[in-house]
Amino acid sequence: MSAADGLFTAAEREAMMARAAEVRAQKEGARGAAKRARDRAAFDEAVAGMGAEDRALIEPIAEIIGLLGPDLDPRTMYGMPAWARDGTVLCFFQAAGKFGTRYASFGFQPTAALDEGEMWATSFAVTGMGEGTRRRIAELVTRALA
């Protein structure tokens, strides 16, 4: 929200509109293969609309998730790429370009089994995709799926 005028930014309004469309599609009762196809198309469109730097981050993440969680369905959440199990989003990617932030983030919803004592991270800044980052993402996804 803009502190000066109390209104939402254009990017925030766009994300809210995308989420409203997602909820409407769910309420329309779309099921089965047709719904998965529409969700996948929205996912692919969200990725295609990213800048090259963000695509260079999400593509390996999508590959890792595809290998470790083949039962997860690509879809969108607030217009951002996400992966769901049984209709519930488990994890998501927020492109740096989406809201003009200095880094992209990879995050998890409360259904992810990341619990670690009394406090744990649920979202991670991603600025590169080296081998260590790939391993960390694989570890997090594996834990989330437990």
C-alpha positions as CSV (number, residue, x, y, z in Angstrom):
1,M,0.0,0.0,0.0
2,S,1.3,3.5,-0.8
3,A,1.8,5.4,2.4
4,A,1.1,8.7,0.7
5,D,-2.4,8.0,-0.6
6,G,-3.5,4.8,1.2
7,L,-4.3,3.0,-2.1
8,F,-2.9,-0.2,-3.4
9,T,-0.1,-0.1,-6.0
10,A,-0.8,-1.3,-9.6
11,A,1.2,-4.5,-8.9
12,E,-0.8,-5.2,-5.7
13,R,-4.1,-4.6,-7.5
14,E,-3.0,-6.9,-10.3
15,A,-2.2,-9.7,-7.8
16,M,-5.6,-9.3,-6.1
17,M,-7.3,-9.5,-9.5
18,A,-5.4,-12.6,-10.4
19,R,-6.3,-14.2,-7.0
20,A,-10.0,-13.3,-7.6
21,A,-9.9,-15.0,-11.0
22,E,-8.3,-18.1,-9.4
23,V,-11.0,-18.3,-6.8
24,R,-13.7,-17.9,-9.4
25,A,-12.2,-20.7,-11.4
26,Q,-12.2,-22.9,-8.4
27,K,-15.8,-22.1,-7.5
28,E,-16.9,-22.9,-11.1
29,G,-16.4,-26.5,-10.1
30,A,-13.7,-27.2,-12.7
31,R,-12.4,-30.7,-11.9
32,G,-10.1,-33.2,-13.3
33,A,-7.8,-33.0,-16.3
34,A,-9.4,-29.8,-17.7
35,K,-8.8,-27.9,-14.5
36,R,-5.2,-29.1,-14.3
37,A,-4.7,-28.1,-17.9
38,R,-6.0,-24.6,-17.2
39,D,-3.9,-24.3,-14.0
40,R,-0.8,-25.5,-15.9
41,A,-1.5,-22.9,-18.7
42,A,-1.8,-20.1,-16.1
43,F,1.5,-21.3,-14.5
44,D,3.3,-21.4,-17.8
45,E,1.9,-17.9,-18.7
46,A,3.1,-16.5,-15.3
47,V,6.6,-17.9,-16.0
48,A,6.6,-16.7,-19.6
49,G,5.7,-13.2,-18.4
50,M,8.8,-13.0,-16.1
51,G,12.0,-11.3,-16.9
52,A,15.0,-13.5,-17.9
53,E,16.6,-13.2,-14.4
54,D,13.5,-14.5,-12.7
55,R,13.0,-17.3,-15.3
56,A,16.6,-18.4,-14.7
57,L,15.6,-18.9,-11.0
58,I,12.2,-20.5,-11.4
59,E,13.0,-23.0,-14.1
60,P,15.5,-25.0,-12.0
61,I,13.0,-24.8,-9.0
62,A,10.3,-26.2,-11.2
63,E,12.6,-29.0,-12.4
64,I,13.5,-29.9,-8.8
65,I,9.8,-29.9,-7.7
66,G,8.9,-32.0,-10.7
67,L,11.4,-34.6,-9.7
68,L,10.7,-34.6,-6.0
69,G,7.0,-34.0,-6.0
70,P,5.5,-35.4,-9.2
71,D,2.1,-35.4,-7.5
72,L,2.2,-31.6,-7.1
73,D,0.2,-29.7,-9.7
74,P,1.6,-26.4,-11.1
75,R,-0.9,-23.5,-10.8
76,T,-0.9,-19.9,-9.7
77,M,-1.5,-18.2,-6.5
78,Y,-2.0,-14.4,-6.6
79,G,-0.8,-14.6,-10.2
80,M,2.5,-16.2,-9.1
81,P,3.7,-19.7,-10.0
82,A,2.8,-22.2,-7.3
83,W,2.6,-26.0,-6.7
84,A,-0.4,-27.6,-5.1
85,R,-1.2,-31.0,-3.6
86,D,-4.9,-32.1,-3.7
87,G,-5.9,-28.5,-4.5
88,T,-4.0,-26.9,-1.7
89,V,-0.9,-24.8,-2.5
90,L,2.2,-26.1,-0.8
91,C,4.9,-23.8,-2.2
92,F,5.2,-20.8,-4.5
93,F,7.7,-18.5,-6.3
94,Q,7.5,-14.7,-6.2
95,A,9.5,-13.1,-9.0
96,A,11.6,-10.0,-8.1
97,G,10.0,-8.2,-11.0
98,K,6.5,-8.8,-9.8
99,F,6.7,-6.2,-7.1
100,G,10.0,-4.5,-8.0
101,T,11.9,-6.1,-5.1
102,R,15.6,-6.7,-5.0
103,Y,15.3,-10.5,-4.9
104,A,12.9,-13.2,-5.8
105,S,11.6,-15.5,-3.1
106,F,10.6,-19.1,-2.8
107,G,8.1,-19.8,0.0
108,F,5.9,-22.4,1.6
109,Q,2.3,-22.4,2.9
110,P,1.4,-23.6,6.4
111,T,0.7,-27.1,5.1
112,A,4.4,-27.6,4.4
113,A,6.1,-29.8,7.0
114,L,9.0,-27.4,7.7
115,D,8.4,-27.2,11.5
116,E,11.6,-26.9,13.4
117,G,11.2,-26.1,17.1
118,E,9.3,-23.0,18.0
119,M,10.4,-20.9,15.0
120,W,11.3,-21.7,11.3
121,A,11.6,-19.8,8.0
122,T,8.8,-20.2,5.5
123,S,10.1,-18.0,2.7
124,F,13.6,-17.7,1.3
125,A,15.3,-15.0,-0.8
126,V,16.8,-16.4,-4.0
127,T,19.4,-14.4,-5.9
128,G,21.2,-17.2,-7.8
129,M,20.9,-20.8,-8.6
130,G,24.2,-22.4,-7.7
131,E,24.6,-26.0,-6.7
132,G,24.3,-25.2,-3.0
133,T,21.0,-23.4,-3.6
134,R,19.7,-26.3,-5.7
135,R,20.5,-28.7,-2.9
136,R,18.9,-26.5,-0.3
137,I,15.7,-26.2,-2.4
138,A,15.6,-30.0,-2.8
139,E,16.0,-30.4,1.0
140,L,13.2,-27.9,1.7
141,V,10.8,-29.5,-0.8
142,T,11.6,-33.0,0.5
143,R,10.8,-31.8,4.1
144,A,7.7,-29.9,2.9
145,L,6.3,-33.0,1.3
146,A,6.8,-35.2,4.4
